[in-house]
């Protein structure tokens, strides 16, 4: 099995692109941005967003969605893999100089999906790790970014229906994935 080194990315990722620069400085081969969706309680399903002009990022996103779906999570709509040309809210990943994807695997505003996450975070981490292993066959440095957490100004992200936050979940999931390397 290939050897991976997780690189924990912090700082701003939208305005000053600190995480993008850190990933470049650390010579990351790819980056996984951890996020969760939130909307009306009935909203459900997941998506993976990729850089719009990078075939490697698109292939990584397809592999990631395949693993997430195999873990039992449904898609949000009929196109769960989207480029930043469509998923413009994730357009900041286009500033990464290497393959980069945004995970939004489920809605933490949906009771059943939030409960699934609370009970199956390890299953989701295994799926994410499998997609990384399957994409980067020779191993290497992989940037792990916990979305709203780690920014220069506190930002908990969306509220989870179970009382915690998106940032709580992204940090926990990032750390579970990092432990699997």
N, C-alpha and C positions, 0 to 999 in steps of 0.2 A: 504494500500500500504506500502511496505517495505521502510525503511529509509536508504538512502545512504549518505556517506560522501565522496565527491571527494577529492582525494589527487593529487595535481599538482606535477608531477615529473619533475625534472630538472637535469642538469649536463650531463656528457657523458653517452652514452648508448652502445657504441661499445668497446672502448679500456679499460676504467677503470670500466665500468658497475656501474656508480654512481646511475643511475635511478633504476637499479635492487636492489641495496642495500637499497636505500631509500624506495622502495616498501616493502621490507622485514621488515625494521625497523618500518614502519608505519602500518604493519600488513594488507596490502591490500589483499583482496580475489581474485582480478583479476586486470589486466592491459589492457588498450586500448591504443595502439600506433597509432597516427594519422599521416598519410603520404598521398601524392598524387603522381600519376605517371606522367611522362613526356617523350615524345618520338617524333616521327614524327607527324605532325598535324593530320593525318588521324587515329592515334591510339586512341582507345576508350575502355571503359569498366572498370570494377573494379574487385578487388580480395580481399580476406581476408586470411592472413597467420596465422598459429597456430604452437605452439610447437609440434615437431614431436613425442614425446613420452608421450604426455599428452592427454588422452581421453577427459578430461574436457575442455581443450583449443580447441580441435577439435569440440566438441559440441557447445561451445561458438561461434566459427568461423562460423559454419553452421547456427546457430540462427542469427548471425549478418548479414551474406549474405542474408538470407531470408528477413530480414527487409530492407536492402539496396535495394534489387531487388524490393520489394513491394513499395519502394519510387520512383521507375521508372528508376533506373540505370541498364544498361545492363552489363552482365559479360564480362570480357576480356578472350576470348577463351571459351572452353567448360567445364573447371574446375575452377570456381572462388574461391573455397576453397582449399588451398594448405598447406601442412605441410612444415616446414623449410627444410625437406629432399629434397623437390622439389624446393621450393622458397628459395634457399640458401642465397640470399641477405638479408633475414630477420633472419638469423641464430642467431643473438644476442638475440632474445627473449627467446631462450632456456636457457639463464642465469637467467631468472626470476624463483623464487621459487614457484610461484602461477600461475594460469591460465593467459595466455597472448596471445594477438592477435595483428596483424598489419593490419590496414585498409589502403587500397589503392583503394578507391571507384570509382575513375575516373581519366582521363588524363587532367591535366590543360594546356597541350599543344594543346588540341583539342578545337577549338573555341566553338562548341556547348556544350561540357561538361563544359568548363570554365564558359560559360554564365549560364548554368543550376546551377552551384555551386553558382555563384554570386546572382542568383535570389531565390535559394531554400536551402540555408544553414540551415535554421530552419527546413525544412522538413528532411534533412539529420540528423540533431541533434536529431529530434524526433525518427527517425529510430534507431539510435545508442542507445538512451535512452531506447527504447522499448526492444532491445536485451539485454541490461544490466538488466533491470527489469525482463525479462523472464528467464534469466540465474541464477541470484542471488536472489532467491525468498525471502530470509530472510534479504536482505539488507546488509549493511556493507561498508567497505572502498574499494573504487575502484580507482586505479591509472590511471590518465589521463596524457599521455605524448604527447606533441606537436612536435614529430619528431625532425626536424632540429632546431627548436626554443628551447631556453633554454640551449643550450650547452655552455661549458666554453669558446669556441671560436665562434665568430659570423658565422653562417651558414644559409643563407636564403633558402637553398634547391633549387629546380627547379624553373625556371621562369614560371609564368603564362602568357599565351598569352594575357591576359587583362592588363598586366603591373605590377601586384603585384607578390608575391612570394608564394612558397609552405609554408614557415614559417608563412606568414601572414594568410593563410587559415587554417593551423593546429591550430594556437593559437585561432583564431576566433571560429573554430568549437569546440575545447576543451572547451572554455569558455561557449559556448552555451549549451553544454552537462552538464557542471558543474552547470549552472544555473537551469537546469531542475531537479536536485536532491533536 
